[in-house]
Every structure is written in structure tokens, then in C-alpha cells.
């Protein structure tokens, strides 16, 4: 289980590193950090609490924790399934990140109208899933 959690964390950190680097250099970069900040703010206000300050850093921590747990599912099944699992998890997360924020009441990404933004979103979550799957495959023994 620790190997799966560690692999999930590696995938989540890879995804966050890509997002945070790209948002500084690419105009149409996905802004899941903005969606994360909205989610934290909406949840905290609904519970009658003030959102944390700085909100951006809280959103990054939330993304890493939640994505780590999600990507740790690469460990379901055999070691040989890990990369396939990572690809499926990443693809599902990327599509969810593109299509679910607005129906969940979190608004749209600032640059969502751009097809490039949607493609980058799916690709980067896919990379995170593949990184988690590759890490799990490397860490897990054949007996697991």
C-alpha cells in the first residue's frame, strides 16, 4: 500500500509541477489551481468558515493530496497493470477536469474556450497517471 501511495504522490507532484510551470509561461495553460481555489472557497463558505489565506497555496496542497490518493489506485491489480491503470486514471481525470468544473458549480477555467487548453489539461493528467504507473511498476515486486 505504501508503494501505491508513494507512486500516487509522484504522479501528483509531476502533474502539479507541469501545471505550475506552464501557467507561468503559456498564455492558454490550464488553470486547475483557479478551479481548486474556487472549490476551497465555496466549501469553506458553505460551512460558514473563512477560506484560508494564502488560498493558492492551500489549493496546491489540496491538489497534491487528492491527486496522490487518486493516482495511488495504480496499485490495484498486478504490477503489470500499473501503467495501463495510470493511463486510464490520467485520462479519466483529465476529461473530468475539462468537463466537470462548470456542472459542479466551480465555473470555467479562465482559458477553457481554447482547444489547446483542453488538450493540455487531458495530456497533463495523463502524464501524471503514467508517472504514477511507471513508479509503481518500478517499486512493486513481481510477487505483489
N, C-alpha and C positions, 0 to 999 in steps of 0.2 A: 504494500500500500504506500509506503514512503517513496518508493521508486516512481510510482504513478503520480503522487503529489509533487515530487521534485520535477518530474518531466512536465507536468502541467504548469508549474511555475516557470520553467524555462520557456515554454511556448508563450505564456502570458507576458513575460518580460521581453521576448523577441517582438511580439505584437506591439507592446507599448513603446518600445524603442523605435520601431518603424513609424508609428503614429506621431510620436513626439518630435522626431527628427524631420519627418516630411512636412508637418504643419508649419515648420519654420521656413521651409524653402520652396514649397509647392503651393501655388495660389488655390488650386482646386482640391487640395488634400482633404481626406475625410476628417471630420471633427467629432469623433465619438467622445472626446473629452467634454465638448459642449453638451452633448446628449446626457452624458454621465452627470454633469453638474446640474442639469435640469432635473434629472431623476432624484438626486440627493435633495435638492431644494424642495421639490414637490412633496417628497416623502416626509421630510422634516417638518414642513409647514402643516401638512395634514395631521401630523402627530402633535401639533402645537409647540414645536421647538424651533429655535433659530438655527438656520443652516450653519455649518462650521465655516470658519474663516482661517486660512485661505481655502476657498471652495475648489479651486482647480487641483490642488494637491490632494484633497480628500477624494476627489473623483478619480485621480490616478491610483491611489491606494485601493479604492473600491474596484476599479477595473482589474488591477493585478490580482487581488484576492478572488474576485468572482471568476475571472478568466482562468486562474490557476486551478480552481476547483473544477470548472467545466472541462478544461483540457486534460485534467487528470483521468478523465474517462478513457483516454487512450489505452489504459491498462486493462480494460475489460476484454476478456478473451485471451488468446495466446499472444506471446511475444511477437509472433509472425504477423498478427493482425494490427499491430500498433500503428504502422504508417498509414494503412488504409483507414483505420479508425480516426487518426489525426486529420486525414484529408476530409473525411465525411464530417467530422466535428467542425473543422475550419470552414468548410463550405456552408454548412448549416448556420454557423454563427455569422458569417459574412452576409448571407442572404437575409438573416434576421435583422442584422444591423442596418441593412438598406431599407427593408420593408416594414419593420415593426415600430420604430420610434413614434411616428405620427399616430397610428391607431392606439398606441399606449398613452397618448396624451403628452408626449415629450417633444412635440414639434418636429421640425425637419432639421437635418444638418444644414449649416449655413450655405454649403455649396452643393446641395443634393441634386439640383437640376442638371448638373454636369454628368454625362455618362461616364466620363473619366473618373469622377469621384466614386461613383457606384462600383466601377470595375476595380479601383484601388481598394475600396472597402472589402470587397469579397476576396481579392487576392491577398491582402494583408492578414485577414483572419485565416485564410487557407495556409499561409506561410507559418503562422503561429501554431496551427494544428499539426502541420508537417514537422515543425521543430519539436513539438511535444512528442509526436510519434517516433521520430528518429532518436530522441533522447531516451525514451522508454525502451526502445528496441536495443539500444546500446547498453543500457543499465541492467535490464532484466536478463536473468539466466535462461537457458533453454528449458529448465525444469519448471519455470513459472508459467 
